[in-house]
Amino acid sequence: MKNIKCLYNLELSLAWNNEVTNKVLVTLIKSIFKATNLKRITLKLGGCRRVTKLGLYRSLHTLLRFPILKNVAFAFNGCKKIEDTNLRMITSFFPKWRHLDRIGLNLSDCRYVKDDGLCYIAKGIGRLHDLKQFMLNVNIGIRHNRLTNRGFCKLMPSLLKFQSLSDLRLEFEGSQINNFAMETYCETILKLQKLTYLELNIGSCFNISSSGLHLLAETLAQRTKLTGLVLNLGFCDNINVIWMRKFKHALSQLPELRKLHLDLIQ
């Protein structure tokens, strides 16, 4: 890879490849050292059983060689080795990329991620200088999901520092969060004045009652600058006619909305 100085965007999709070891991963990243203009990297390692915590650390440390990196996305979906201590290590690198303003973390089906992991993510984010886009997927499933209000309510306030945040995507399907978490979410998105794109997946969150869902609809009605909205409320038992009326009213207050996806599957 000699002529890659103009490389701007890189995606390494290595998911479920049992030939990928720590050495292979680090070597791949080192092979693009000359890409001095690299600003975005997506690393997909879901199901890579032979990549250890040490391998992740060395890979992330190697990525520090790219001084103007602005956008990082890590997909560990289905990786049983990802747990809270791994997230503490991974997120400790965030502030070391001084220009970083877009983060994506896919932790779906990472069954050992608990509230402490979300607290580590919040701490890592809190040390950034700026953040314009944040994506977090912790759809772990009802059977293994241990996420509660504690982690969620630690994460949301950490975003208030970033008044330039315009794109927020959260997936907490099957978690144990309840109305208190929904109140925290609504308070946060009301204070983030530049938000224009929202995604929220709280499908199968059975602890969120009708009052929590009504508060969400009422809050969305106040986000008049939204251009994109994706809501997954699948298998939420408290979706009723009253909520639908409130949501219809909310849509009438969003004149700039260009994208809408609503999942109410039962």
C-alpha positions as CSV (number, residue, x, y, z in Angstrom):
1,M,0.0,0.0,0.0
2,K,2.4,2.7,-1.2
3,N,0.0,5.2,-2.8
4,I,-2.6,5.7,-0.1
5,K,-1.7,9.2,1.2
6,C,-5.1,10.4,0.0
7,L,-7.0,7.7,1.8
8,Y,-9.8,9.4,3.8
9,N,-12.1,6.6,4.9
10,L,-11.2,3.1,5.8
11,E,-13.4,0.1,6.8
12,L,-11.9,-3.1,8.1
13,S,-14.6,-5.8,8.2
14,L,-13.1,-8.8,10.0
15,A,-16.1,-10.1,11.8
16,W,-16.4,-13.8,12.5
17,N,-13.0,-14.5,11.0
18,N,-11.2,-17.0,13.2
19,E,-8.0,-16.4,11.2
20,V,-7.7,-12.9,12.6
21,T,-5.3,-12.8,15.6
22,N,-3.8,-9.9,17.5
23,K,-0.8,-9.9,15.2
24,V,-2.9,-9.9,12.1
25,L,-5.0,-7.1,13.3
26,V,-2.1,-4.8,14.3
27,T,-0.2,-5.7,11.1
28,L,-3.3,-4.6,9.0
29,I,-3.5,-1.3,10.7
30,K,0.3,-0.7,10.4
31,S,0.0,-1.3,6.7
32,I,-1.8,2.0,6.3
33,F,0.6,4.2,8.2
34,K,1.2,6.3,5.2
35,A,-2.5,7.3,5.0
36,T,-1.8,10.6,6.8
37,N,-5.1,12.1,5.7
38,L,-7.2,9.3,7.3
39,K,-10.2,10.9,9.1
40,R,-12.6,8.0,9.4
41,I,-12.1,4.4,10.4
42,T,-14.7,1.6,10.9
43,L,-13.4,-1.5,12.6
44,K,-15.7,-4.6,12.7
45,L,-14.5,-7.3,15.0
46,G,-17.7,-9.0,16.1
47,G,-17.1,-12.7,16.8
48,C,-13.3,-12.6,16.4
49,R,-12.4,-15.1,19.1
50,R,-8.7,-14.9,18.7
51,V,-8.4,-11.1,19.3
52,T,-7.8,-10.5,22.9
53,K,-7.9,-7.4,25.1
54,L,-4.1,-7.0,24.5
55,G,-4.7,-7.1,20.8
56,L,-7.4,-4.4,21.0
57,Y,-5.1,-2.2,23.1
58,R,-2.2,-2.5,20.6
59,S,-4.6,-1.9,17.7
60,L,-6.0,1.3,19.3
61,H,-2.6,2.4,20.3
62,T,-1.5,2.0,16.7
63,L,-4.4,4.1,15.5
64,L,-3.0,7.0,17.5
65,R,-0.5,7.4,14.6
66,F,-3.3,9.1,12.6
67,P,-3.3,12.6,14.0
68,I,-6.4,14.0,12.3
69,L,-8.8,11.1,12.9
70,K,-12.3,12.6,13.4
71,N,-14.6,9.6,13.1
72,V,-14.3,6.1,14.7
73,A,-16.8,3.3,14.7
74,F,-16.1,0.0,16.4
75,A,-18.5,-3.0,16.0
76,F,-18.0,-5.8,18.5
77,N,-21.5,-7.3,18.1
78,G,-21.7,-10.8,19.4
79,C,-18.2,-10.7,20.9
80,K,-18.3,-12.6,24.2
81,K,-14.9,-11.2,25.3
82,I,-16.2,-7.6,25.4
83,E,-17.1,-6.7,29.0
84,D,-17.0,-3.6,31.2
85,T,-13.2,-3.6,31.7
86,N,-12.7,-3.8,28.0
87,L,-14.9,-0.7,27.5
88,R,-12.9,1.2,30.1
89,M,-9.7,0.5,28.1
90,I,-11.4,1.3,24.7
91,T,-13.0,4.5,25.7
92,S,-9.8,5.8,27.4
93,F,-8.4,6.3,23.9
94,F,-11.2,8.7,22.9
95,P,-9.6,11.9,24.2
96,K,-6.3,10.9,22.7
97,W,-7.7,11.5,19.2
98,R,-7.8,15.3,19.6
99,H,-10.0,15.9,16.6
100,L,-12.5,13.2,17.3
101,D,-16.1,14.4,17.0
102,R,-18.0,11.3,15.8
103,I,-18.2,8.0,17.7
104,G,-20.0,4.7,17.0
105,L,-20.1,1.7,19.3
106,N,-21.9,-1.5,18.3
107,L,-22.2,-3.8,21.4
108,S,-25.2,-5.7,20.4
109,D,-25.3,-9.3,21.8
110,C,-22.3,-8.5,24.0
111,R,-23.9,-10.2,27.0
112,Y,-21.3,-9.3,29.6
113,V,-21.7,-5.5,29.2
114,K,-23.4,-4.1,32.2
115,D,-24.0,-0.6,33.8
116,D,-20.4,-0.1,34.7
117,G,-19.6,-0.4,31.0
118,L,-21.9,2.5,30.2
119,C,-20.3,4.5,33.0
120,Y,-16.9,4.0,31.4
121,I,-18.3,5.1,28.1
122,A,-19.7,8.2,29.7
123,K,-16.4,9.0,31.3
124,G,-14.5,8.6,28.0
125,I,-17.0,10.8,26.2
126,G,-16.8,13.4,28.9
127,R,-13.1,14.0,28.2
128,L,-13.6,14.9,24.6
129,H,-13.4,18.4,23.3
130,D,-16.3,18.1,20.8
131,L,-18.9,15.6,19.7
132,K,-21.3,16.0,16.8
133,Q,-22.5,12.4,16.3
134,F,-22.8,9.6,18.9
135,M,-24.1,6.1,18.1
136,L,-24.5,3.3,20.7
137,N,-26.1,0.0,20.2
138,V,-26.5,-2.2,23.3
139,N,-29.3,-4.5,22.1
140,I,-28.3,-7.4,24.2
141,G,-31.6,-9.2,24.3
142,I,-34.0,-9.7,27.2
143,R,-32.4,-12.9,28.5
144,H,-28.9,-11.5,29.1
145,N,-29.6,-7.8,29.3
146,R,-28.4,-6.4,32.7
147,L,-28.6,-2.7,31.8
148,T,-30.6,-0.5,34.1
149,N,-31.3,3.1,34.9
150,R,-27.9,3.5,36.6
151,G,-25.8,3.2,33.4
152,F,-28.3,5.0,31.2
153,C,-28.7,7.9,33.5
154,K,-24.9,8.2,33.8
155,L,-24.5,8.2,30.0
156,M,-27.1,10.8,29.0
157,P,-25.9,13.8,31.2
158,S,-22.4,13.2,29.8
159,L,-23.7,14.4,26.4
160,L,-24.9,17.8,27.7
161,K,-21.3,19.1,27.4
162,F,-21.6,19.0,23.6
163,Q,-24.0,21.7,22.4
164,S,-22.8,20.9,18.8
165,L,-24.2,17.4,19.0
166,S,-26.6,17.1,16.1
167,D,-27.0,13.3,15.6
168,L,-27.8,10.9,18.5
169,R,-28.6,7.2,17.9
170,L,-29.3,4.9,20.9
171,E,-30.4,1.3,20.9
172,F,-31.4,-0.2,24.2
173,E,-33.8,-2.9,23.1
174,G,-34.7,-5.4,25.9
175,S,-33.0,-3.4,28.7
176,Q,-34.4,-2.9,32.2
177,I,-34.6,0.9,32.0
178,N,-37.9,2.5,33.2
179,N,-39.7,5.8,33.3
180,F,-36.9,7.5,35.2
181,A,-34.5,6.8,32.4
182,M,-37.0,8.1,29.9
183,E,-37.2,11.3,31.9
184,T,-33.5,11.7,31.8
185,Y,-33.5,11.1,28.0
186,C,-36.1,13.7,27.4
187,E,-34.4,16.3,29.6
188,T,-31.2,15.7,27.7
189,I,-32.5,16.0,24.2
190,L,-34.4,19.2,25.1
191,K,-31.1,20.8,26.2
192,L,-29.2,19.8,23.1
193,Q,-30.3,22.6,20.9
194,K,-28.5,21.5,17.7
195,L,-30.0,18.0,17.5
196,T,-31.5,17.4,14.1
197,Y,-31.4,13.6,13.9
198,L,-32.6,11.1,16.6
199,E,-32.8,7.4,16.7
200,L,-34.1,5.6,19.8
201,N,-34.7,1.8,20.1
202,I,-36.4,0.9,23.3
203,G,-38.3,-2.1,22.0
204,S,-39.2,-4.8,24.6
205,C,-38.4,-2.3,27.4
206,F,-41.3,-3.5,29.5
207,N,-40.5,-1.3,32.5
208,I,-41.4,1.9,30.6
209,S,-45.0,2.6,31.3
210,S,-47.5,4.6,29.3
211,S,-46.6,7.8,31.2
212,G,-42.9,7.4,30.0
213,L,-44.0,6.9,26.4
214,H,-46.3,9.9,26.6
215,L,-43.5,12.1,27.9
216,L,-41.4,11.0,24.9
217,A,-44.1,12.0,22.5
218,E,-44.5,15.4,24.2
219,T,-40.8,16.0,24.2
220,L,-40.5,15.2,20.5
221,A,-43.1,17.9,19.8
222,Q,-40.6,20.4,21.2
223,R,-37.8,19.4,18.9
224,T,-39.0,21.4,16.0
225,K,-35.7,21.3,14.1
226,L,-35.6,17.6,13.7
227,T,-35.0,16.4,10.1
228,G,-34.7,12.7,10.9
229,L,-36.5,10.5,13.5
230,V,-36.3,6.7,14.0
231,L,-38.3,5.1,16.8
232,N,-38.5,1.4,17.6
233,L,-41.1,0.8,20.2
234,G,-41.8,-2.8,19.2
235,F,-43.4,-5.0,21.8
236,C,-44.1,-2.0,24.1
237,D,-47.4,-3.0,25.7
238,N,-48.3,0.6,26.6
239,I,-48.7,1.9,23.1
240,N,-52.4,2.9,22.9
241,V,-54.7,5.4,21.2
242,I,-53.8,8.2,23.5
243,W,-50.2,7.8,22.7
244,M,-50.9,7.7,19.0
245,R,-52.8,11.0,19.2
246,K,-49.9,12.6,21.1
247,F,-47.4,11.3,18.5
248,K,-49.5,12.6,15.7
249,H,-49.5,16.0,17.3
250,A,-45.7,15.8,17.7
251,L,-45.3,15.1,14.0
252,S,-47.4,18.2,13.2
253,Q,-44.8,20.3,15.1
254,L,-41.9,19.0,13.1
255,P,-42.0,21.0,9.8
256,E,-38.5,20.1,8.7
257,L,-38.8,16.4,9.2
258,R,-37.5,14.5,6.1
259,K,-37.1,11.0,7.4
260,L,-39.4,9.0,9.7
261,H,-39.3,5.4,10.7
262,L,-41.7,4.1,13.3
263,D,-41.7,0.5,14.5
264,L,-44.6,-0.6,16.6
265,I,-44.6,-4.3,15.9
266,Q,-46.4,-6.4,18.5
